[in-house]
Amino acid sequence: METINNSNSSAEKGQIMTLRSYYKNLPEPTHPKKALINSIAVQCGVTLATARNWILYGIRPDKPEHVRIISGITGIPAENLWND
């Protein structure tokens, strides 16, 4: 588990650190799997559920444009996207 630096950098600037400001100053977490689903959904203009179905259940998009977009995002050739 990552140790959080407990220094009160806001106090050094004459401000008091609150729980809310402490939380807001924490680094953003990264979730690569969620980011991939979100990216596909946004770029293809579909729901998160649709993007998730394409990825997790091997459902092929009906539109060739969506296949092209997914190929561009992942770097996987279109003909290999659902070959498992």
N, C-alpha and C positions, 0 to 999 in steps of 0.2 A: 504494500500500500504506500502511496506517495505521502511524504511528509509535507505539510503546509507550513510555509514560513509565517511565524506568528508575529513578525515585526509590525508595528502599527505605523505604516508609512504615512497615513493620513495625519496622525498625531504629529509627525515631524513637520508637517505643513500647517500646523495650527488647527487641524480638524480632528474631531474625535471619531474613531472607528466604531461603527455600529454593526450589528449582525447583518443588516441589509447591505451596507457598503462592503463588508467583508465578502459576502456572497457574490456581489457584483464584480469584485476584483479577482475572483478565482478564474483560472484559465478555462476556456471553453473545452468541453470534452469532445473527443472525436469518436465517431461511430461509423466506420467505413461501410458497413453493410447497409445501414439506414441511409447514409449519404448516397450510395449507389441507387437505391430504390427511389429516393427523392429526385435525384438527377434525371433518371429515366422518366419518371412521371412528369416532371416539369418540362423537359425537352420534347417529350412526345405529346404533351397536352392530355394526359390520361390521369385517372385516379391512382392513388398509392396502391389500392387493392389490385388494380389491373397490372401495374408494374410488378407487384409482388407475385401475381399469378404467372406472369411471363418468366420470372426468375425461378421461383420455387417449384412450380408445377409443370414447367416445360411447355406451357401454352404459347404457341406462336402468334405473334401479332398478325392481324389480317392485312394491315397496310405495309407495303414494302418500305415506305418511308420510315416507319418505326423500326424496322429491322436495320436499316441503314444508320439511324441515329444510335441505336444500341451498339452496333458494331463500332461506330465512331467513339462512343464513350468508353467502351471496354478494350478496344484494340483487337478484338477477336473477329476474324473474318466471318462474314454473314453466314456462309455455308457451314460453319462450325459451331454456331451459337447454340443449337439444340441437338447436337450429335452425341448425347450421352444415354 
